[in-house]
Amino acid sequence: MTQAAGRIFIVGLGPGAPEQQTPQAGHALAQATDLIGYAPYVARVKSGPEVVRHASDNRVELDRARHAIELALAGRTVAVVSGGDAGVFGMASAVFEAIDHGPAAWRGVDVTVIPGVSAVLAAAARLGAPLGGDFCVISLSDNLKPREVVHRRLAAAAGAGLVIALYNPRSKARPDQLGEALDLLRTILPGDVPVAFARAIGRPDERVILTDIAHADPEQVDMSTLVLIGCPLTHVIDRADGGKWLYTSRRVDETCA
């Protein structure tokens, strides 16, 4: 008897609020026989007791990916989950890396990537329109790339006049990395360039801190925080209710970068 073909859904769960998870993601999760992912993300998925949960630590992405492929080849329907969008510093690249370097049979696995609302998009919407111009997204983690590469990319982005969104800004294992990044950016950017610390957007413990590059304090940041660093074209609007909006001008001239 031939084993029924399985498949893999790589699912972005969104930033945390249930209403920011896409219907397509919900449809894929409803089909899953198995859930694979970093333990906090697997815990976010509501499913019946028949669904097998394979939760793991946050540094075993390739092990997770290989496990998902093996389950799919055994006929299971696997949802590999990430927070935000699975293609933005998430599990999508790990699954395809495993396939690329794995046995030839793995290339026959049915894989569908389900997009999600990335943390940078949720934070930007909460703040106003800071991504109205050109921007980039950089991970401060040096687990998979040298710290010197991170610093070169930060300097290039700031020098080019890009708004910069920082993922993985600070952890217990890397308590000084955000401070180093901010010190570097202070040598390139004007001191009044806006900076936002957007933590857990859409979740009950949401917190937003607005400051500028001269006064940004890395001690206010943890791994649940998206750090958004503006450019000289990013402006602050004082709202009538006492809050603030950020937006980045759409128009750029040759003096801006």
N, C-alpha and C positions, 0 to 999 in steps of 0.2 A: 504494500500500500504506500503510495507516494505521500510524503509529508506536505501538508498545505503550506503555501508560501506565506511568510509573514511580512511585516513591513516596519519601518521606523518613521515616526513623526518626531521632528525636532521642533520643540514648541517654546516660543517666547511667552512667558506668563504675564508680561507687563510689569510695571513698577510696584504693584502691590494692591491697589484698590481693585475690587472685583469688577467694577464697571469699566476698568481700563484693560481688561483682558478681552481679546477679540472673539467674536462668535466662531471664527474659523478655528481658533485655539481650543475653544470649548468643545467643538465638534470632534476634533482630533483626540482630545483627552477622553471623551466619552467612548471612543472605540478601543482604547488601550487595555490590554491584558496585563501590562507591566509598566511601571513608572521607574525611571532611572534619573538620578541627579543628585546635586548637593543637597544634604539633608533638609535645610530650611526651605528650599524650593519644593522639594517633594512634599513636605508637610503642608504647603499652601494649597495643594490640589485636593479637592473633594472628590472622593470616589468610593465605590462600594467595597465590601470586604473581600470580594472575589479578585480584586486587582492586587497584584503582587508589587510591593514597594521595595525598591533597591536603593536605599539612601547611602551616601558616602561622604567622605571628607572633601574639602575644596581643592586638593592638590592631586587628584587622581583622575583627571579628565580623560586621558587616553585609556585607562583601565575601564572607566565607565563606557566609553565609546565601543571598545572591543566587546564588552559584555552585551551591550545593546545589539551589536551586529550578530553575535552568536545566538542570542535569543530570537532575533528575526529569522535567521536561517533555520531555527528549530520550529518555525511556524507561529511565533508569537507576534502580537501587535504592540510595539514598544513606543512609549512616549518618553523621549529624552528631554527633560525640562531645564530651562534657564530662566532667571529673572530678566525682566526687560525684554530685549530682543535677543534671541539665541545666536544671532550672527554678529552681535557686537560684544566682543570679549566673552562669548558664551560657548555653548557646547557644539554649535554647528561646525566650526572649524576643526574641533577635536575629532568628530565623527568622520569628516572627510579626510583628515590626516591619517586616521587609522585605516580607512579604506585604501588610500593611496599607497600605504606601506604594508598592507596586509596581503593575504592570499588572493589569487585571481578570482576565486569564487565570491569574495566579498563585493566585487564590483557589480554583481547581479542583484544586490539587495535593493529593494524599493524604498527610497528615502525621500521624504517630503519635508521641506523646511517651512514652518509656520511663522510668519513675522509677528513681532510684538511691539508694544510701545516701549521704546528705550527710555532709560532713566534721564538721558539728556533732553529728550523731547518732553517728558513730563515736567522736568524742572523748568525748562524754558517756558512752557505754557503757564506754569505757576507764576513766573517772574514777569511775564509780558511778552516781549519779542526780542530777546537778546541774540537769537540766531538769525536775525533779519538780513545779515550780510554773510560773508564767507566765514566758515568756522572749521575747526578740526576737533577730533576726539583722541585723546592720548591716555593710555594707562600708565600710571606711575609705578606699577609693579615691576620689579626687576627679577622676578622668578624665571622669566623666559627670555629676557634680553638684558644686556649690560646696562648699568645705571648711566654710563657715559652716553649711550645711545639715547636714552630718555632725555638727558640734558641737551643733547644736540638738537633733538626734535623740538623740544620746548623753545629753545633759542630761535630756531628757524621759524617756528609758527608765530612767535611774538614779533620777531623782526619783520615778518611779512604782513603784519596787521590783522592776523586772524583772531577771532574769539576762540578761546581754548576751553574745552570741557575735559576735566580730569576724572577718570575712573580709578578705582583702587587707590585712593589718595594716601591712606595712612592705616597702619595696622600695628598690632603689638610687636610683630616681628620687624616692622619698618617704621618706627616712631618718628624718625628724623627726615624721612624722604620728602614729605610735603614742605617742611620748612626749608629744605635745600632748594626745592623747586621755586618757592616764592622768592627766596633770596636771589636766585638767578634771574627771575622775571623782573625784579625790582631794578636790575641794572639795565633793562631794556625798555620798560614801560614807564610812562608818567605815573607818579604816585597816586593820582586821583582816578586812575582807571578802575571802574567798578568790579567788585568781586562778590560772588554769591556762594554761600554754603547752603545747599538744598538737601536736607536729610529726610529720607523715608517719605518722599512726596506721595500723597494719596493714602497714607496709612495713618492710624491713630496717633502715632508718635512723630508726625511730621514736624519739622522745624526748619525755618528759613532765616538766615542771617545775611544781611547786606552790609558790606563794608567796602574798602578800596584796597588796592594792592599795597599801599604804604602801611596799612593797619591790620591786614589780614592775619589772624592768629591761628596757626595750625592746631593748637590745643582744642579748638572748637570743632574739630573734624574727626570722624571715625569712618570705618569702611562702608557704612550705610549712607555716606554723604557724597553727593555729586558736587564737585567744585567747578564753578564756572567763572572764568577770568575774561573780562571784557577786553576791548581794544580801544584806541583813542576815539573811535566812532560810536562807542556804547554810551548811552545817555541815561540819566535818572530823571524820572518824572515824579514829583510829589503829588500824591493823590489827595482828594478832598477829605478822605476818611483818615488821613494820617499815614497811610501806607505808601509804598513806592512801586513804580513800574520801572523795568529796564527795557530798553530797546536799542538795537544797533542800526544806524543809518544804512539805507539801501544804496545811497549815492556815494561813490568813492572818486576822489581825484588823485592826481599823481603825487601829491604831497602827503597822502595819508599812510603810506607804507614805505 
